[in-house]
Each structure stands twice: as structure tokens, then as C-alpha cells.
Amino acid sequence: MAKTFGIVLSWIKYKESSKIVTLFTEDLGRISIMAQGALKPKSQILAATEVFSKSHFELKKGKNFYYIESAELESSNFTIRQDIDRLTYGFYILELVERSVPEGESSSKIFNMLDKALFDMSSSMKPILQTVAFELKMISILGYRPQLSKCLKCGRTASEIWDFSIIEGGVYCDSCRKGSGVLIDQALFEAMGNILLSRFDQLDELNLSTEALLRIHSILYQFIIYNLDLKELKSQTMLQRGQKL
Ligand SMILES: [Zn+2]
């Protein structure tokens, strides 16, 4: 039997009243669990198998799935659902984890970060802030940390215009740029570097505008899709509809 914390990324209905849940766990990484009877009105595991919920699970490994022996809800992160912005960005983060971390590969770093991001997002007035920080930190943990402190070629740390290369994962200054990447100004360049170095609870202090954050999200989204070789994420389409990116 395995005991671990887990956060529900998504679920699909199975037969009359069961769910197949995709869970991101602290110790086992991303796994599939069969939650028998989870959709029955008086089910003990109803809340623990809702999307965004964090619980402590006791799991038994079966042939194709893990099965729940017990589940103790720690946090439902319910307030994410009470705001359309939080909800769409929340879904985006979950989909990003589901699609980018290989099944069964454990990463307590990503688990803890997801936990923090969802916790802060549940009371956030600007959920894109947690989203952008999560994107940048997650891609770094996965081995694609972009060079955001100086020019890739000459090492300069200030430039009026920077060229962010999606392919090379870093910036070129105005003198070295080849014109094949995304152009950003010095303020946006500094903002990205600061986000990477800040803890989640320090993000508010950066005082970044929604406009700047949307721009950073659009760059990071392209960067992630390219490096992780993903097709587009469904929730990004939802975001684009909402924000007209
Ligand atoms: Zn340069």
C-alpha cells in the first residue's frame, strides 16, 4: 500500500457511479486511480476526487489502476471555482502538469509548487501572476530554464530591446539579435527574471501589470510547447477566448 498526498488534475466518469481520476502525487508522480462509487451522493471520496482537491491517500496498486483505500481531504481549493479567471488559469496549470510530466515520474518539487500555486490562486485577484510564475518555474525544473539574466552572446545585462529566442531559450541584446525571436523591452526582460527568482508569496510585490503578464504568458506558452514538444493545450484556447490574446 502507498500513502501519499495527491492533487486531482482531471477525471472521467466510469460506468454508473465511478470515476477514473488522474492524480498528481507527491511520491508516485502522475498516476491513474479508479475511484469506485465516487459519484454516489453519499460517497466518502466525493470531495477528495474533485478537480483541484488535495488529499492524503492510501492507495492499493491494481493491474491497470491504483485503488483508493482511504482519502482524507486536506484542501478543496474550492474558491478557485468561484471566479472565472481563477478557474480558467487553474485548469491551464493542471493541464500543463498532466501533459508535461511523464506518467509515474515523481517530482516532489513540481508537486510542492503546484500545491503552492493553487493555494495562492484560490485567493488571488490576478491569477495570471501565479500562472506565469508556475510556467517559468516548471519549465526550469524540467530542464529548460531560460537564460534571463544576460545576453546569450555578449553577456550584456541591459538593452533597450531584447530578442527572446524560443529555440535557444534565452535573450539576445540589441547589438547581437538576429531577429528571429520575440521582441521584448528591458522592463519585460527584468520582470521575467524577477518572476523566476521570486517565491510565490513574493510575486505581488513585483507590481506587474496584467498587460505585461499576458505578454509573458504568451511567450512562455510558445516556449513550453516548443521544448516539451506538445500540441496546443485545450485550456489555452479557453484562455485566448476569454482574454482575446
Ligand atoms: Zn549581446
Residues whose N, C-alpha, C, O or C-beta is under 5 A from the ligand:
A	BS01	ZN	C151 K153 C154 G155 R156 C173 C176
